[in-house]
Amino acid sequence: MTKPNFSKMSRQELRGYVLAHREDDEAIEALIKRRNPNNPTYPFPQTNEDLRQMEEILKKKLGSSGEAV
């Protein structure tokens, strides 16, 4: 069986392929490398203040108090 050309597939087609072929690590990797263009991007923290702000963002996203488990 020949593998499809993942680079020519739309994101939706590739997602469908991955759902149907969950054991195909190459397809999963190709899907992961394609980020959703609508997702926000955050710069890498450069200062302690940046790091604090990133921690707050992650706490809100994860819905946790930020305490270690």
PDB file of N, CA, C, O and CB in Angstrom:
ATOM      1  N   MET A   1       0.843  -1.177   0.000  1.00  0.00           N
ATOM      2  CA  MET A   1       0.000   0.000   0.000  1.00  0.00           C
ATOM      3  C   MET A   1       0.891   1.244   0.000  1.00  0.00           C
ATOM      4  O   MET A   1       1.783   1.371   0.839  1.00  0.00           O
ATOM      5  CB  MET A   1      -0.960  -0.004   1.222  1.00  0.00           C
ATOM      6  N   THR A   2       0.653   2.142  -0.922  1.00  0.00           N
ATOM      7  CA  THR A   2       1.420   3.387  -0.957  1.00  0.00           C
ATOM      8  C   THR A   2       0.718   4.430  -0.104  1.00  0.00           C
ATOM      9  O   THR A   2      -0.510   4.498  -0.046  1.00  0.00           O
ATOM     10  CB  THR A   2       1.595   3.898  -2.414  1.00  0.00           C
ATOM     11  N   LYS A   3       1.534   5.237   0.553  1.00  0.00           N
ATOM     12  CA  LYS A   3       0.980   6.283   1.410  1.00  0.00           C
ATOM     13  C   LYS A   3       0.607   7.485   0.567  1.00  0.00           C
ATOM     14  O   LYS A   3       1.272   7.781  -0.425  1.00  0.00           O
ATOM     15  CB  LYS A   3       1.981   6.685   2.514  1.00  0.00           C
ATOM     16  N   PRO A   4      -0.450   8.177   0.956  1.00  0.00           N
ATOM     17  CA  PRO A   4      -0.819   9.394   0.233  1.00  0.00           C
ATOM     18  C   PRO A   4       0.215  10.485   0.481  1.00  0.00           C
ATOM     19  O   PRO A   4       0.991  10.421   1.435  1.00  0.00           O
ATOM     20  CB  PRO A   4      -2.222   9.877   0.656  1.00  0.00           C
ATOM     21  N   ASN A   5       0.211  11.468  -0.378  1.00  0.00           N
ATOM     22  CA  ASN A   5       1.104  12.610  -0.236  1.00  0.00           C
ATOM     23  C   ASN A   5       0.459  13.573   0.753  1.00  0.00           C
ATOM     24  O   ASN A   5      -0.478  14.292   0.405  1.00  0.00           O
ATOM     25  CB  ASN A   5       1.381  13.307  -1.620  1.00  0.00           C
ATOM     26  N   PHE A   6       0.960  13.585   1.982  1.00  0.00           N
ATOM     27  CA  PHE A   6       0.345  14.386   3.036  1.00  0.00           C
ATOM     28  C   PHE A   6       0.426  15.874   2.745  1.00  0.00           C
ATOM     29  O   PHE A   6      -0.457  16.629   3.150  1.00  0.00           O
ATOM     30  CB  PHE A   6       1.002  14.091   4.363  1.00  0.00           C
ATOM     31  N   SER A   7       1.463  16.305   2.055  1.00  0.00           N
ATOM     32  CA  SER A   7       1.619  17.734   1.772  1.00  0.00           C
ATOM     33  C   SER A   7       0.571  18.244   0.788  1.00  0.00           C
ATOM     34  O   SER A   7       0.307  19.445   0.740  1.00  0.00           O
ATOM     35  CB  SER A   7       3.009  18.008   1.224  1.00  0.00           C
ATOM     36  N   LYS A   8      -0.024  17.357   0.010  1.00  0.00           N
ATOM     37  CA  LYS A   8      -1.049  17.771  -0.950  1.00  0.00           C
ATOM     38  C   LYS A   8      -2.465  17.669  -0.372  1.00  0.00           C
ATOM     39  O   LYS A   8      -3.434  18.100  -0.998  1.00  0.00           O
ATOM     40  CB  LYS A   8      -0.947  16.924  -2.210  1.00  0.00           C
ATOM     41  N   MET A   9      -2.569  17.096   0.823  1.00  0.00           N
ATOM     42  CA  MET A   9      -3.881  16.954   1.455  1.00  0.00           C
ATOM     43  C   MET A   9      -4.228  18.233   2.206  1.00  0.00           C
ATOM     44  O   MET A   9      -3.353  18.912   2.744  1.00  0.00           O
ATOM     45  CB  MET A   9      -3.905  15.736   2.414  1.00  0.00           C
ATOM     46  N   SER A  10      -5.513  18.546   2.233  1.00  0.00           N
ATOM     47  CA  SER A  10      -5.944  19.671   3.068  1.00  0.00           C
ATOM     48  C   SER A  10      -5.825  19.240   4.525  1.00  0.00           C
ATOM     49  O   SER A  10      -5.677  18.054   4.820  1.00  0.00           O
ATOM     50  CB  SER A  10      -7.418  20.119   2.725  1.00  0.00           C
ATOM     51  N   ARG A  11      -5.891  20.204   5.427  1.00  0.00           N
ATOM     52  CA  ARG A  11      -5.787  19.885   6.848  1.00  0.00           C
ATOM     53  C   ARG A  11      -6.924  18.951   7.264  1.00  0.00           C
ATOM     54  O   ARG A  11      -6.715  18.019   8.040  1.00  0.00           O
ATOM     55  CB  ARG A  11      -5.810  21.177   7.699  1.00  0.00           C
ATOM     56  N   GLN A  12      -8.111  19.201   6.751  1.00  0.00           N
ATOM     57  CA  GLN A  12      -9.274  18.358   7.081  1.00  0.00           C
ATOM     58  C   GLN A  12      -9.087  16.941   6.530  1.00  0.00           C
ATOM     59  O   GLN A  12      -9.395  15.966   7.215  1.00  0.00           O
ATOM     60  CB  GLN A  12     -10.580  18.984   6.514  1.00  0.00           C
ATOM     61  N   GLU A  13      -8.592  16.824   5.315  1.00  0.00           N
ATOM     62  CA  GLU A  13      -8.357  15.500   4.736  1.00  0.00           C
ATOM     63  C   GLU A  13      -7.308  14.739   5.546  1.00  0.00           C
ATOM     64  O   GLU A  13      -7.468  13.551   5.827  1.00  0.00           O
ATOM     65  CB  GLU A  13      -7.907  15.625   3.264  1.00  0.00           C
ATOM     66  N   LEU A  14      -6.242  15.434   5.916  1.00  0.00           N
ATOM     67  CA  LEU A  14      -5.187  14.798   6.693  1.00  0.00           C
ATOM     68  C   LEU A  14      -5.715  14.368   8.060  1.00  0.00           C
ATOM     69  O   LEU A  14      -5.391  13.283   8.542  1.00  0.00           O
ATOM     70  CB  LEU A  14      -3.989  15.749   6.855  1.00  0.00           C
ATOM     71  N   ARG A  15      -6.519  15.211   8.675  1.00  0.00           N
ATOM     72  CA  ARG A  15      -7.116  14.859   9.969  1.00  0.00           C
ATOM     73  C   ARG A  15      -7.983  13.610   9.834  1.00  0.00           C
ATOM     74  O   ARG A  15      -7.918  12.714  10.676  1.00  0.00           O
ATOM     75  CB  ARG A  15      -7.956  16.035  10.520  1.00  0.00           C
ATOM     76  N   GLY A  16      -8.789  13.548   8.781  1.00  0.00           N
ATOM     77  CA  GLY A  16      -9.613  12.370   8.544  1.00  0.00           C
ATOM     78  C   GLY A  16      -8.780  11.120   8.328  1.00  0.00           C
ATOM     79  O   GLY A  16      -9.125  10.040   8.807  1.00  0.00           O
ATOM     80  N   TYR A  17      -7.675  11.275   7.600  1.00  0.00           N
ATOM     81  CA  TYR A  17      -6.775  10.150   7.360  1.00  0.00           C
ATOM     82  C   TYR A  17      -6.187   9.656   8.683  1.00  0.00           C
ATOM     83  O   TYR A  17      -6.129   8.452   8.930  1.00  0.00           O
ATOM     84  CB  TYR A  17      -5.644  10.553   6.382  1.00  0.00           C
ATOM     85  N   VAL A  18      -5.751  10.590   9.530  1.00  0.00           N
ATOM     86  CA  VAL A  18      -5.163  10.218  10.816  1.00  0.00           C
ATOM     87  C   VAL A  18      -6.199   9.500  11.683  1.00  0.00           C
ATOM     88  O   VAL A  18      -5.875   8.519  12.352  1.00  0.00           O
ATOM     89  CB  VAL A  18      -4.619  11.467  11.549  1.00  0.00           C
ATOM     90  N   LEU A  19      -7.429   9.980  11.673  1.00  0.00           N
ATOM     91  CA  LEU A  19      -8.468   9.315  12.460  1.00  0.00           C
ATOM     92  C   LEU A  19      -8.732   7.891  11.964  1.00  0.00           C
ATOM     93  O   LEU A  19      -9.046   7.002  12.755  1.00  0.00           O
ATOM     94  CB  LEU A  19      -9.760  10.128  12.416  1.00  0.00           C
ATOM     95  N   ALA A  20      -8.604   7.684  10.672  1.00  0.00           N
ATOM     96  CA  ALA A  20      -8.833   6.353  10.104  1.00  0.00           C
ATOM     97  C   ALA A  20      -7.599   5.456  10.208  1.00  0.00           C
ATOM     98  O   ALA A  20      -7.719   4.231  10.177  1.00  0.00           O
ATOM     99  CB  ALA A  20      -9.253   6.477   8.648  1.00  0.00           C
ATOM    100  N   HIS A  21      -6.413   6.061  10.331  1.00  0.00           N
ATOM    101  CA  HIS A  21      -5.149   5.316  10.382  1.00  0.00           C
ATOM    102  C   HIS A  21      -4.328   5.785  11.582  1.00  0.00           C
ATOM    103  O   HIS A  21      -3.247   6.351  11.424  1.00  0.00           O
ATOM    104  CB  HIS A  21      -4.339   5.499   9.061  1.00  0.00           C
ATOM    105  N   ARG A  22      -4.845   5.545  12.756  1.00  0.00           N
ATOM    106  CA  ARG A  22      -4.222   6.055  13.986  1.00  0.00           C
ATOM    107  C   ARG A  22      -2.828   5.490  14.238  1.00  0.00           C
ATOM    108  O   ARG A  22      -2.075   6.055  15.032  1.00  0.00           O
ATOM    109  CB  ARG A  22      -5.102   5.742  15.168  1.00  0.00           C
ATOM    110  N   GLU A  23      -2.475   4.412  13.593  1.00  0.00           N
ATOM    111  CA  GLU A  23      -1.159   3.807  13.794  1.00  0.00           C
ATOM    112  C   GLU A  23      -0.093   4.408  12.882  1.00  0.00           C
ATOM    113  O   GLU A  23       1.084   4.074  13.017  1.00  0.00           O
ATOM    114  CB  GLU A  23      -1.239   2.314  13.564  1.00  0.00           C
ATOM    115  N   ASP A  24      -0.473   5.276  11.970  1.00  0.00           N
ATOM    116  CA  ASP A  24       0.461   5.871  11.009  1.00  0.00           C
ATOM    117  C   ASP A  24       1.159   7.087  11.636  1.00  0.00           C
ATOM    118  O   ASP A  24       0.654   8.209  11.594  1.00  0.00           O
ATOM    119  CB  ASP A  24      -0.284   6.284   9.705  1.00  0.00           C
ATOM    120  N   ASP A  25       2.327   6.827  12.213  1.00  0.00           N
ATOM    121  CA  ASP A  25       3.077   7.885  12.905  1.00  0.00           C
ATOM    122  C   ASP A  25       3.483   9.015  11.970  1.00  0.00           C
ATOM    123  O   ASP A  25       3.525  10.172  12.388  1.00  0.00           O
ATOM    124  CB  ASP A  25       4.317   7.302  13.560  1.00  0.00           C
ATOM    125  N   GLU A  26       3.780   8.705  10.726  1.00  0.00           N
ATOM    126  CA  GLU A  26       4.179   9.739   9.761  1.00  0.00           C
ATOM    127  C   GLU A  26       3.028  10.711   9.494  1.00  0.00           C
ATOM    128  O   GLU A  26       3.243  11.918   9.386  1.00  0.00           O
ATOM    129  CB  GLU A  26       4.643   9.091   8.439  1.00  0.00           C
ATOM    130  N   ALA A  27       1.826  10.189   9.388  1.00  0.00           N
ATOM    131  CA  ALA A  27       0.655  11.042   9.169  1.00  0.00           C
ATOM    132  C   ALA A  27       0.365  11.893  10.400  1.00  0.00           C
ATOM    133  O   ALA A  27       0.010  13.065  10.280  1.00  0.00           O
ATOM    134  CB  ALA A  27      -0.574  10.190   8.816  1.00  0.00           C
ATOM    135  N   ILE A  28       0.514  11.305  11.576  1.00  0.00           N
ATOM    136  CA  ILE A  28       0.286  12.048  12.816  1.00  0.00           C
ATOM    137  C   ILE A  28       1.287  13.187  12.923  1.00  0.00           C
ATOM    138  O   ILE A  28       0.925  14.307  13.287  1.00  0.00           O
ATOM    139  CB  ILE A  28       0.393  11.116  14.048  1.00  0.00           C
ATOM    140  N   GLU A  29       2.543  12.903  12.607  1.00  0.00           N
ATOM    141  CA  GLU A  29       3.580  13.939  12.650  1.00  0.00           C
ATOM    142  C   GLU A  29       3.279  15.056  11.651  1.00  0.00           C
ATOM    143  O   GLU A  29       3.459  16.232  11.967  1.00  0.00           O
ATOM    144  CB  GLU A  29       4.964  13.328  12.357  1.00  0.00           C
ATOM    145  N   ALA A  30       2.826  14.701  10.461  1.00  0.00           N
ATOM    146  CA  ALA A  30       2.485  15.704   9.449  1.00  0.00           C
ATOM    147  C   ALA A  30       1.345  16.597   9.939  1.00  0.00           C
ATOM    148  O   ALA A  30       1.357  17.806   9.706  1.00  0.00           O
ATOM    149  CB  ALA A  30       2.093  15.020   8.121  1.00  0.00           C
ATOM    150  N   LEU A  31       0.362  16.002  10.617  1.00  0.00           N
ATOM    151  CA  LEU A  31      -0.763  16.786  11.138  1.00  0.00           C
ATOM    152  C   LEU A  31      -0.313  17.714  12.265  1.00  0.00           C
ATOM    153  O   LEU A  31      -0.746  18.864  12.339  1.00  0.00           O
ATOM    154  CB  LEU A  31      -1.879  15.854  11.639  1.00  0.00           C
ATOM    155  N   ILE A  32       0.551  17.214  13.134  1.00  0.00           N
ATOM    156  CA  ILE A  32       1.040  18.033  14.243  1.00  0.00           C
ATOM    157  C   ILE A  32       1.831  19.228  13.713  1.00  0.00           C
ATOM    158  O   ILE A  32       1.734  20.325  14.262  1.00  0.00           O
ATOM    159  CB  ILE A  32       1.915  17.191  15.196  1.00  0.00           C
ATOM    160  N   LYS A  33       2.594  19.029  12.674  1.00  0.00           N
ATOM    161  CA  LYS A  33       3.407  20.113  12.115  1.00  0.00           C
ATOM    162  C   LYS A  33       2.555  21.206  11.483  1.00  0.00           C
ATOM    163  O   LYS A  33       3.000  22.345  11.338  1.00  0.00           O
ATOM    164  CB  LYS A  33       4.374  19.561  11.084  1.00  0.00           C
ATOM    165  N   ARG A  34       1.334  20.857  11.108  1.00  0.00           N
ATOM    166  CA  ARG A  34       0.421  21.855  10.540  1.00  0.00           C
ATOM    167  C   ARG A  34      -0.396  22.451  11.662  1.00  0.00           C
ATOM    168  O   ARG A  34      -1.346  21.836  12.145  1.00  0.00           O
ATOM    169  CB  ARG A  34      -0.506  21.233   9.452  1.00  0.00           C
ATOM    170  N   ARG A  35      -0.037  23.619  12.066  1.00  0.00           N
ATOM    171  CA  ARG A  35      -0.789  24.255  13.129  1.00  0.00           C
ATOM    172  C   ARG A  35      -2.017  24.937  12.552  1.00  0.00           C
ATOM    173  O   ARG A  35      -2.064  25.262  11.366  1.00  0.00           O
ATOM    174  CB  ARG A  35       0.083  25.260  13.888  1.00  0.00           C
ATOM    175  N   ASN A  36      -2.981  25.142  13.380  1.00  0.00           N
ATOM    176  CA  ASN A  36      -4.193  25.839  12.983  1.00  0.00           C
ATOM    177  C   ASN A  36      -3.861  27.326  12.851  1.00  0.00           C
ATOM    178  O   ASN A  36      -3.429  27.935  13.829  1.00  0.00           O
ATOM    179  CB  ASN A  36      -5.351  25.602  14.015  1.00  0.00           C
ATOM    180  N   PRO A  37      -4.046  27.925  11.685  1.00  0.00           N
ATOM    181  CA  PRO A  37      -3.682  29.336  11.507  1.00  0.00           C
ATOM    182  C   PRO A  37      -4.519  30.286  12.347  1.00  0.00           C
ATOM    183  O   PRO A  37      -4.159  31.456  12.484  1.00  0.00           O
ATOM    184  CB  PRO A  37      -3.811  29.715  10.062  1.00  0.00           C
ATOM    185  N   ASN A  38      -5.630  29.816  12.915  1.00  0.00           N
ATOM    186  CA  ASN A  38      -6.488  30.671  13.733  1.00  0.00           C
ATOM    187  C   ASN A  38      -6.083  30.680  15.201  1.00  0.00           C
ATOM    188  O   ASN A  38      -6.594  31.488  15.976  1.00  0.00           O
ATOM    189  CB  ASN A  38      -7.921  30.225  13.611  1.00  0.00           C
ATOM    190  N   ASN A  39      -5.166  29.787  15.596  1.00  0.00           N
ATOM    191  CA  ASN A  39      -4.718  29.764  16.980  1.00  0.00           C
ATOM    192  C   ASN A  39      -3.831  30.961  17.273  1.00  0.00           C
ATOM    193  O   ASN A  39      -3.038  31.374  16.427  1.00  0.00           O
ATOM    194  CB  ASN A  39      -3.975  28.463  17.283  1.00  0.00           C
ATOM    195  N   PRO A  40      -3.962  31.517  18.470  1.00  0.00           N
ATOM    196  CA  PRO A  40      -3.080  32.642  18.823  1.00  0.00           C
ATOM    197  C   PRO A  40      -1.655  32.153  19.029  1.00  0.00           C
ATOM    198  O   PRO A  40      -1.430  30.998  19.389  1.00  0.00           O
ATOM    199  CB  PRO A  40      -3.585  33.357  20.099  1.00  0.00           C
ATOM    200  N   THR A  41      -0.707  33.029  18.800  1.00  0.00           N
ATOM    201  CA  THR A  41       0.689  32.706  19.057  1.00  0.00           C
ATOM    202  C   THR A  41       1.179  33.572  20.204  1.00  0.00           C
ATOM    203  O   THR A  41       0.742  34.711  20.368  1.00  0.00           O
ATOM    204  CB  THR A  41       1.563  32.914  17.785  1.00  0.00           C
ATOM    205  N   TYR A  42       2.073  33.033  20.980  1.00  0.00           N
ATOM    206  CA  TYR A  42       2.624  33.743  22.116  1.00  0.00           C
ATOM    207  C   TYR A  42       4.147  33.742  21.981  1.00  0.00           C
ATOM    208  O   TYR A  42       4.742  32.698  21.713  1.00  0.00           O
ATOM    209  CB  TYR A  42       2.169  33.094  23.466  1.00  0.00           C
ATOM    210  N   PRO A  43       4.781  34.899  22.162  1.00  0.00           N
ATOM    211  CA  PRO A  43       6.232  34.949  22.068  1.00  0.00           C
ATOM    212  C   PRO A  43       6.874  34.216  23.250  1.00  0.00           C
ATOM    213  O   PRO A  43       6.281  34.112  24.324  1.00  0.00           O
ATOM    214  CB  PRO A  43       6.716  36.408  22.014  1.00  0.00           C
ATOM    215  N   PHE A  44       8.080  33.715  23.038  1.00  0.00           N
ATOM    216  CA  PHE A  44       8.818  33.051  24.102  1.00  0.00           C
ATOM    217  C   PHE A  44       9.166  34.083  25.167  1.00  0.00           C
ATOM    218  O   PHE A  44       9.628  35.172  24.828  1.00  0.00           O
ATOM    219  CB  PHE A  44      10.101  32.360  23.552  1.00  0.00           C
ATOM    220  N   PRO A  45       8.958  33.770  26.449  1.00  0.00           N
ATOM    221  CA  PRO A  45       9.245  34.742  27.503  1.00  0.00           C
ATOM    222  C   PRO A  45      10.723  35.152  27.517  1.00  0.00           C
ATOM    223  O   PRO A  45      11.613  34.302  27.497  1.00  0.00           O
ATOM    224  CB  PRO A  45       8.854  34.166  28.863  1.00  0.00           C
ATOM    225  N   GLN A  46      10.969  36.456  27.551  1.00  0.00           N
ATOM    226  CA  GLN A  46      12.332  36.977  27.569  1.00  0.00           C
ATOM    227  C   GLN A  46      12.734  37.516  28.945  1.00  0.00           C
ATOM    228  O   GLN A  46      13.920  37.554  29.272  1.00  0.00           O
ATOM    229  CB  GLN A  46      12.477  38.071  26.529  1.00  0.00           C
ATOM    230  N   THR A  47      11.764  37.926  29.741  1.00  0.00           N
ATOM    231  CA  THR A  47      12.028  38.497  31.060  1.00  0.00           C
ATOM    232  C   THR A  47      11.209  37.750  32.098  1.00  0.00           C
ATOM    233  O   THR A  47      10.348  36.935  31.762  1.00  0.00           O
ATOM    234  CB  THR A  47      11.700  40.015  31.090  1.00  0.00           C
ATOM    235  N   ASN A  48      11.488  38.037  33.366  1.00  0.00           N
ATOM    236  CA  ASN A  48      10.706  37.422  34.447  1.00  0.00           C
ATOM    237  C   ASN A  48       9.243  37.847  34.367  1.00  0.00           C
ATOM    238  O   ASN A  48       8.351  37.055  34.670  1.00  0.00           O
ATOM    239  CB  ASN A  48      11.292  37.801  35.822  1.00  0.00           C
ATOM    240  N   GLU A  49       8.992  39.083  33.965  1.00  0.00           N
ATOM    241  CA  GLU A  49       7.609  39.556  33.802  1.00  0.00           C
ATOM    242  C   GLU A  49       6.900  38.792  32.683  1.00  0.00           C
ATOM    243  O   GLU A  49       5.737  38.415  32.822  1.00  0.00           O
ATOM    244  CB  GLU A  49       7.588  41.073  33.502  1.00  0.00           C
ATOM    245  N   ASP A  50       7.604  38.568  31.581  1.00  0.00           N
ATOM    246  CA  ASP A  50       7.047  37.777  30.481  1.00  0.00           C
ATOM    247  C   ASP A  50       6.705  36.367  30.967  1.00  0.00           C
ATOM    248  O   ASP A  50       5.654  35.821  30.629  1.00  0.00           O
ATOM    249  CB  ASP A  50       8.044  37.713  29.294  1.00  0.00           C
ATOM    250  N   LEU A  51       7.600  35.790  31.759  1.00  0.00           N
ATOM    251  CA  LEU A  51       7.390  34.445  32.275  1.00  0.00           C
ATOM    252  C   LEU A  51       6.170  34.406  33.192  1.00  0.00           C
ATOM    253  O   LEU A  51       5.380  33.464  33.134  1.00  0.00           O
ATOM    254  CB  LEU A  51       8.637  33.957  33.024  1.00  0.00           C
ATOM    255  N   ARG A  52       6.016  35.418  34.030  1.00  0.00           N
ATOM    256  CA  ARG A  52       4.858  35.492  34.919  1.00  0.00           C
ATOM    257  C   ARG A  52       3.568  35.581  34.101  1.00  0.00           C
ATOM    258  O   ARG A  52       2.584  34.910  34.414  1.00  0.00           O
ATOM    259  CB  ARG A  52       4.979  36.706  35.871  1.00  0.00           C
ATOM    260  N   GLN A  53       3.575  36.416  33.047  1.00  0.00           N
ATOM    261  CA  GLN A  53       2.395  36.546  32.198  1.00  0.00           C
ATOM    262  C   GLN A  53       2.074  35.224  31.503  1.00  0.00           C
ATOM    263  O   GLN A  53       0.906  34.856  31.379  1.00  0.00           O
ATOM    264  CB  GLN A  53       2.605  37.654  31.158  1.00  0.00           C
ATOM    265  N   MET A  54       3.106  34.511  31.050  1.00  0.00           N
ATOM    266  CA  MET A  54       2.886  33.219  30.398  1.00  0.00           C
ATOM    267  C   MET A  54       2.303  32.215  31.388  1.00  0.00           C
ATOM    268  O   MET A  54       1.433  31.425  31.021  1.00  0.00           O
ATOM    269  CB  MET A  54       4.204  32.680  29.801  1.00  0.00           C
ATOM    270  N   GLU A  55       2.760  32.233  32.616  1.00  0.00           N
ATOM    271  CA  GLU A  55       2.201  31.349  33.636  1.00  0.00           C
ATOM    272  C   GLU A  55       0.717  31.639  33.859  1.00  0.00           C
ATOM    273  O   GLU A  55      -0.084  30.717  34.011  1.00  0.00           O
ATOM    274  CB  GLU A  55       2.973  31.499  34.955  1.00  0.00           C
ATOM    275  N   GLU A  56       0.357  32.915  33.877  1.00  0.00           N
ATOM    276  CA  GLU A  56      -1.048  33.290  34.054  1.00  0.00           C
ATOM    277  C   GLU A  56      -1.896  32.801  32.879  1.00  0.00           C
ATOM    278  O   GLU A  56      -3.003  32.301  33.074  1.00  0.00           O
ATOM    279  CB  GLU A  56      -1.181  34.817  34.205  1.00  0.00           C
ATOM    280  N   ILE A  57      -1.382  32.945  31.681  1.00  0.00           N
ATOM    281  CA  ILE A  57      -2.098  32.472  30.485  1.00  0.00           C
ATOM    282  C   ILE A  57      -2.314  30.970  30.575  1.00  0.00           C
ATOM    283  O   ILE A  57      -3.411  30.478  30.310  1.00  0.00           O
ATOM    284  CB  ILE A  57      -1.314  32.828  29.189  1.00  0.00           C
ATOM    285  N   LEU A  58      -1.259  30.236  30.952  1.00  0.00           N
ATOM    286  CA  LEU A  58      -1.365  28.776  31.049  1.00  0.00           C
ATOM    287  C   LEU A  58      -2.344  28.367  32.152  1.00  0.00           C
ATOM    288  O   LEU A  58      -3.105  27.414  31.984  1.00  0.00           O
ATOM    289  CB  LEU A  58       0.018  28.155  31.314  1.00  0.00           C
ATOM    290  N   LYS A  59      -2.326  29.074  33.267  1.00  0.00           N
ATOM    291  CA  LYS A  59      -3.268  28.761  34.343  1.00  0.00           C
ATOM    292  C   LYS A  59      -4.706  28.919  33.867  1.00  0.00           C
ATOM    293  O   LYS A  59      -5.561  28.083  34.159  1.00  0.00           O
ATOM    294  CB  LYS A  59      -3.014  29.661  35.561  1.00  0.00           C
ATOM    295  N   LYS A  60      -4.967  29.997  33.132  1.00  0.00           N
ATOM    296  CA  LYS A  60      -6.325  30.226  32.617  1.00  0.00           C
ATOM    297  C   LYS A  60      -6.714  29.144  31.615  1.00  0.00           C
ATOM    298  O   LYS A  60      -7.834  28.634  31.641  1.00  0.00           O
ATOM    299  CB  LYS A  60      -6.427  31.618  31.958  1.00  0.00           C
ATOM    300  N   LYS A  61      -5.768  28.795  30.725  1.00  0.00           N
ATOM    301  CA  LYS A  61      -6.054  27.778  29.706  1.00  0.00           C
ATOM    302  C   LYS A  61      -6.314  26.417  30.335  1.00  0.00           C
ATOM    303  O   LYS A  61      -7.210  25.686  29.911  1.00  0.00           O
ATOM    304  CB  LYS A  61      -4.896  27.677  28.715  1.00  0.00           C
ATOM    305  N   LEU A  62      -5.522  26.084  31.348  1.00  0.00           N
ATOM    306  CA  LEU A  62      -5.630  24.771  31.976  1.00  0.00           C
ATOM    307  C   LEU A  62      -6.686  24.725  33.063  1.00  0.00           C
ATOM    308  O   LEU A  62      -7.087  23.647  33.502  1.00  0.00           O
ATOM    309  CB  LEU A  62      -4.306  24.368  32.551  1.00  0.00           C
ATOM    310  N   GLY A  63      -7.141  25.908  33.501  1.00  0.00           N
ATOM    311  CA  GLY A  63      -8.176  25.954  34.518  1.00  0.00           C
ATOM    312  C   GLY A  63      -7.699  25.459  35.874  1.00  0.00           C
ATOM    313  O   GLY A  63      -8.474  24.886  36.639  1.00  0.00           O
ATOM    314  N   SER A  64      -6.421  25.680  36.173  1.00  0.00           N
ATOM    315  CA  SER A  64      -5.882  25.208  37.436  1.00  0.00           C
ATOM    316  C   SER A  64      -5.395  26.380  38.275  1.00  0.00           C
ATOM    317  O   SER A  64      -5.281  27.510  37.800  1.00  0.00           O
ATOM    318  CB  SER A  64      -4.746  24.211  37.198  1.00  0.00           C
ATOM    319  N   SER A  65      -5.117  26.081  39.516  1.00  0.00           N
ATOM    320  CA  SER A  65      -4.593  27.101  40.412  1.00  0.00           C
ATOM    321  C   SER A  65      -3.106  27.300  40.207  1.00  0.00           C
ATOM    322  O   SER A  65      -2.523  28.247  40.734  1.00  0.00           O
ATOM    323  CB  SER A  65      -4.875  26.734  41.857  1.00  0.00           C
ATOM    324  N   GLY A  66      -2.485  26.404  39.438  1.00  0.00           N
ATOM    325  CA  GLY A  66      -1.068  26.524  39.165  1.00  0.00           C
ATOM    326  C   GLY A  66      -0.199  25.817  40.179  1.00  0.00           C
ATOM    327  O   GLY A  66       1.028  25.869  40.089  1.00  0.00           O
ATOM    328  N   GLU A  67      -0.822  25.151  41.153  1.00  0.00           N
ATOM    329  CA  GLU A  67      -0.048  24.448  42.153  1.00  0.00           C
ATOM    330  C   GLU A  67       0.460  23.133  41.597  1.00  0.00           C
ATOM    331  O   GLU A  67      -0.211  22.478  40.799  1.00  0.00           O
ATOM    332  CB  GLU A  67      -0.878  24.213  43.407  1.00  0.00           C
ATOM    333  N   ALA A  68       1.650  22.756  42.027  1.00  0.00           N
ATOM    334  CA  ALA A  68       2.231  21.483  41.590  1.00  0.00           C
ATOM    335  C   ALA A  68       1.450  20.330  42.191  1.00  0.00           C
ATOM    336  O   ALA A  68       0.984  20.398  43.329  1.00  0.00           O
ATOM    337  CB  ALA A  68       3.724  21.388  41.987  1.00  0.00           C
ATOM    338  N   VAL A  69       1.317  19.277  41.409  1.00  0.00           N
ATOM    339  CA  VAL A  69       0.572  18.114  41.885  1.00  0.00           C
ATOM    340  C   VAL A  69       1.535  17.050  42.339  1.00  0.00           C
ATOM    341  O   VAL A  69       1.112  15.981  42.779  1.00  0.00           O
ATOM    342  CB  VAL A  69      -0.360  17.565  40.794  1.00  0.00           C
TER     343      VAL A  69
END
